[in-house]
Amino acid sequence: MSRHLADHRARSTGARVKHFLRLSRTPRDTWLRARGASGAARLVQFLRIERGRTV
């Protein structure tokens, strides 16, 4: 028994793969941002608080 006519999908053109590859080739500035000096200071403060030091 064959499938109903509505159950047959048209072939994909591969648009999702094309867009994914285009995004993967672009510079990663979208996801990765350079952290300034404040990023290191925030880490130091976070670790200080985590260790239980308040001053």
Rosetta constraint file for C-alpha pairs under 8 A:
AtomPair CA 3 CA 7 HARMONIC 6.17 0.50
AtomPair CA 3 CA 8 HARMONIC 7.33 0.50
AtomPair CA 4 CA 8 HARMONIC 7.30 0.50
AtomPair CA 14 CA 18 HARMONIC 6.24 0.50
AtomPair CA 15 CA 19 HARMONIC 6.15 0.50
AtomPair CA 16 CA 20 HARMONIC 6.09 0.50
AtomPair CA 17 CA 21 HARMONIC 6.07 0.50
AtomPair CA 18 CA 22 HARMONIC 6.15 0.50
AtomPair CA 19 CA 23 HARMONIC 6.20 0.50
AtomPair CA 20 CA 24 HARMONIC 6.16 0.50
AtomPair CA 21 CA 25 HARMONIC 6.20 0.50
AtomPair CA 22 CA 26 HARMONIC 6.55 0.50
AtomPair CA 24 CA 28 HARMONIC 7.94 0.50
AtomPair CA 28 CA 32 HARMONIC 5.91 0.50
AtomPair CA 29 CA 33 HARMONIC 5.99 0.50
AtomPair CA 35 CA 39 HARMONIC 5.56 0.50
AtomPair CA 36 CA 40 HARMONIC 7.51 0.50
AtomPair CA 37 CA 41 HARMONIC 6.60 0.50
AtomPair CA 38 CA 42 HARMONIC 6.08 0.50
AtomPair CA 39 CA 43 HARMONIC 6.34 0.50
AtomPair CA 40 CA 44 HARMONIC 6.34 0.50
AtomPair CA 41 CA 45 HARMONIC 6.27 0.50
AtomPair CA 42 CA 46 HARMONIC 6.05 0.50
AtomPair CA 43 CA 47 HARMONIC 6.15 0.50
AtomPair CA 44 CA 48 HARMONIC 6.14 0.50
AtomPair CA 45 CA 49 HARMONIC 6.25 0.50
AtomPair CA 46 CA 50 HARMONIC 6.08 0.50
AtomPair CA 47 CA 51 HARMONIC 6.11 0.50
AtomPair CA 48 CA 52 HARMONIC 6.58 0.50
AtomPair CA 48 CA 53 HARMONIC 5.54 0.50
AtomPair CA 48 CA 54 HARMONIC 7.39 0.50
AtomPair CA 49 CA 53 HARMONIC 5.53 0.50
AtomPair CA 49 CA 54 HARMONIC 6.31 0.50
